[in-house]
Amino acid sequence: MFLSIIIPAYNEETRLPDTLNKVGSFLDTQTYTSEVLIVNNNSTDRTEEVIKDYCSRYPNMQPLFEEEPGKGAAVRCGMLHAQGEFAFMCDADLSMPIEELNNFLPPQLEGIDISIASREAPGSIRYHEPHFRHLGGRLMNWLIQLFILPGLNDTQCGFKCFSAKAAKDLFNHQTLPGWSFDIELLYIARQRRYKIQEIPIPWYFHQESKVNAVRDALQILMDIQTIHRNSNQGIYDPEN
């Protein structure tokens, strides 16, 4: 298996069908082997029915269920089940066109352990994003760079690709189940000296986004403290 795509889904009955149609159609045109792991994260709408329907139509799509709430918990579930040489996390709203995926993989990208989509790297384009939303995102990134991950311009974009080795290592050490799990993973990756590359992407804002800049910025600050405390206590040490 070459590629695993992990899609976390919480109450995504509206957006998920279009995303799965596009992902399925794209993969049908590729020469490499693939699987799509769709992780239902305690949804209370018809998300489970949507997932079952698409898994019955696409043989390479598989349903998973994660009881612990939080995007990080759902992504971890998918990553630890993934069988591919590369594992790609993909937001359910597909705000990055799926056709960009191959830019995260060999042969377009070689020798990189973790490739992360960036809305700020040279060559990236944002579409339809309100000015206040962009400013909120820049504030969050400024805090992240200041306190924990200097030099990474967009840690929170929901499209990231991991080599199988990096995925198993990092997600087995992940402790945060919520939005800040990306920060924790990248922090551990830097400690382990994994090679990280930001990939510029076209990104489309969706009004239904579940991100709240003020709430999430406060949570990120608290989670950064947790990450530093975990590190000081040796929780991220390879032997643990």
HELIX and SHEET records of a PDB file:
HELIX    1   1 LEU A   16  ASP A   28  1                                  13    
HELIX    2   2 THR A   47  ARG A   57  1                                  11    
HELIX    3   3 LYS A   71  HIS A   81  1                                  11    
HELIX    4   4 ILE A   98  PHE A  104  5                                   7    
HELIX    5   5 HIS A  131  PHE A  147  1                                  17    
HELIX    6   6 ALA A  164  HIS A  173  1                                  10    
HELIX    7   7 PHE A  181  GLN A  191  1                                  11    
HELIX    8   8 ALA A  213  ASN A  232  1                                  20    
SHEET    1   A 7 MET A  61  PHE A  65  0                                        
SHEET    2   A 7 SER A  34  ASN A  40  1                                        
SHEET    3   A 7 LEU A   3  ALA A   9  1                                        
SHEET    4   A 7 PHE A  86  MET A  89  1                                        
SHEET    5   A 7 LYS A 160  SER A 163 -1                                        
SHEET    6   A 7 ILE A 114  SER A 118 -1                                        
SHEET    7   A 7 ILE A 196  PRO A 200  1                                        
SHEET    1   B 2 ILE A 125  TYR A 127  0                                        
SHEET    2   B 2 PRO A 202  TYR A 204  1                                        
END                                                                             
